[in-house]
């Protein structure tokens, strides 16, 4: 999706990368589908660089889904989010990603006598 937006706006990969403060190779990987689900932080930077709604990129990356018959977005797999705004849903999804990354770090950690070894 970001490639289509970038081309419509007449921007180069390098210009988007510079504006988003990420590498041009990362932008290329995202556009080519090599990076299936970039982090919400990267998507936020890309959205700003492309002057496009953050929620659109979050949806394209699979963090949020189009709500059936509601015309809005939902936090994937979470009930009771119907009254949240798209920005609030994006924050919920960011928090979920944060928890996942914390769990991954914790699972990779070996602790000996209270000292953490990674």
C-alpha positions as CSV (number, residue, x, y, z in Angstrom):
1,X,0.0,0.0,0.0
2,X,2.8,2.5,0.9
3,X,4.3,2.1,-2.6
4,X,1.0,3.1,-4.3
5,X,0.7,6.1,-2.0
6,X,4.4,7.1,-2.5
7,X,4.1,6.9,-6.3
8,X,0.8,8.9,-6.3
9,X,2.6,11.6,-4.4
10,X,5.6,11.5,-6.7
11,X,8.1,10.7,-3.9
12,X,11.2,8.6,-4.1
13,X,12.0,5.8,-1.7
14,X,15.0,7.8,-0.4
15,X,12.8,10.9,0.2
16,X,10.3,8.8,2.2
17,X,13.0,7.1,4.1
18,X,14.7,10.4,5.0
19,X,11.4,11.9,6.1
20,X,10.4,8.8,8.1
21,X,13.9,8.5,9.6
22,X,14.3,4.9,8.5
23,X,16.6,3.3,5.9
24,X,15.7,3.3,2.3
25,X,16.2,-0.5,2.2
26,X,13.6,-0.9,5.0
27,X,11.1,1.2,2.9
28,X,11.9,-1.0,-0.1
29,X,11.4,-4.2,2.0
30,X,8.0,-3.0,3.3
31,X,6.9,-2.0,-0.2
32,X,8.0,-5.3,-1.7
33,X,6.3,-7.3,1.1
34,X,9.5,-8.7,2.5
35,X,8.6,-7.1,5.8
36,X,5.1,-8.4,6.3
37,X,4.2,-6.5,9.5
38,X,6.5,-3.5,10.2
39,X,6.3,-2.2,13.8
40,X,3.6,0.4,14.6
41,X,6.3,2.9,15.2
42,X,7.7,2.5,11.7
43,X,4.2,2.7,10.3
44,X,3.6,5.9,12.2
45,X,6.8,7.4,10.7
46,X,5.8,6.3,7.2
47,X,2.3,7.7,7.6
48,X,3.8,11.1,8.6
49,X,6.3,11.0,5.7
50,X,3.5,10.0,3.2
51,X,1.0,12.4,4.7
52,X,-1.5,9.6,4.9
53,X,-3.7,8.3,7.8
54,X,-1.7,6.1,10.2
55,X,-4.8,3.8,10.6
56,X,-4.7,3.0,6.8
57,X,-1.1,1.7,7.2
58,X,-2.0,-0.2,10.4
59,X,-4.9,-1.8,8.6
60,X,-2.7,-2.7,5.6
61,X,-0.2,-4.3,7.9
62,X,-2.8,-6.4,9.6
63,X,-2.8,-4.7,13.0
64,X,-6.4,-3.6,12.7
65,X,-9.3,-5.0,10.7
66,X,-12.2,-3.4,8.9
67,X,-15.2,-4.0,11.2
68,X,-17.9,-6.0,9.4
69,X,-21.1,-3.9,8.8
70,X,-19.8,-1.1,10.9
71,X,-17.5,0.8,8.5
72,X,-14.9,1.2,11.3
73,X,-11.8,-0.6,12.6
74,X,-11.5,-3.0,15.4
75,X,-8.6,-4.3,17.5
76,X,-8.0,-7.7,16.0
77,X,-9.4,-10.4,18.3
78,X,-10.6,-8.1,21.1
79,X,-14.2,-7.7,22.0
80,X,-15.7,-4.5,23.4
81,X,-13.8,-2.1,21.3
82,X,-16.7,-0.9,19.2
83,X,-16.8,2.6,20.8
84,X,-13.0,3.3,20.4
85,X,-11.8,5.7,17.7
86,X,-9.4,4.5,15.0
87,X,-6.5,6.3,16.9
88,X,-7.5,4.6,20.2
89,X,-7.6,1.2,18.4
90,X,-4.2,1.8,16.9
91,X,-2.9,2.5,20.4
92,X,-4.4,-0.7,21.7
93,X,-2.7,-2.6,18.9
94,X,0.6,-0.8,19.6
95,X,0.3,-1.9,23.3
96,X,-0.3,-5.5,22.2
97,X,2.9,-5.3,20.1
98,X,4.8,-3.9,23.1
99,X,3.6,-6.8,25.3
100,X,4.6,-9.3,22.6
101,X,8.1,-7.8,22.4
102,X,8.4,-7.8,26.2
103,X,7.4,-11.5,26.3
104,X,9.9,-12.3,23.6
105,X,12.7,-10.6,25.5
106,X,11.6,-12.3,28.7
107,X,11.6,-15.7,26.9
108,X,15.1,-15.0,25.5
109,X,16.5,-14.0,29.0
110,X,18.4,-16.4,31.2
111,X,18.4,-15.2,34.8
112,X,21.0,-16.3,37.3
113,X,20.8,-15.0,40.9
114,X,18.6,-12.1,39.8
115,X,21.0,-11.1,37.1
116,X,19.6,-11.0,33.6
117,X,21.7,-12.5,30.7
118,X,20.5,-12.0,27.1
